[in-house]
């Protein structure tokens, strides 16, 4: 089953991103700083979200890499 969304602009807030990728908040932000995870989109002064499609692509890349695919 594909991890893509029917709506590519669906936004995910931090708790859902953490649940989907299995990483802590600090690990996510460290990966973002290193360019290893998609950056969030600012929704306001104190709110951010991630594009569902970008998170799904990142997950797919991790699966491919762990299965001996493109690294």
N, C-alpha and C positions, 0 to 999 in steps of 0.2 A: 504494500500500500504506500503510495507516494505521500510525502510530507508537505506537499504544496497546498496552498490555499486557493479557493475559488476566487477570492478577492485579494489581489496582490497588494492593496493598500490597507489591509487590515492591520491595526496597530496592536502591539503587545506591550503591556506594562511590565515592570521589573519582576514582580512575583511570578508571572507566567513564563517569562524568559528564563528565570532561574530554574523553574520546574522543568521546562523543556530541554534545557541543555545540561542540567545537572551540575552547575557551577555556582559558587557563592558570588555575592555582589562584588566583593573585592577582587576575586579572580576574573570576573567579567570585565571590570573597569581596567584591570592590568592588561588584559588581552586587547581591549580597545586602544589603550595607549601605545601598545606595540604594533597595532595594525593587524591583529590576528582575529578580531571579531568586529562585526559591523557596528558603526557608531550609532548612538540613539538620535532621534529627532526631537528637537525641543518643542514642547507643547505649550510652554509658558515659563514663567519665572522659576518655578520649582517642580516642573513636571516634564518627564521625557518618556518616549516610547520607541519601540523598535518595529521595523516593518516585518511582518510575518514572513514574507517571501525571502527576505535576506537571512533571517534566522533559520528558515527551512533549508536554504542553500548551504549555509554554514554547517548544519547538521549533516546534510548529504555529503559534503566534502570530507567531514571527519569519518563518516562510514566508509567512503571510498578509500581514504588513506589507510584506515585500519584493515581493510580487506586486500591490501596490496595494489590498489589502483594508483591513480595519479597522486603525487605527494608534493 
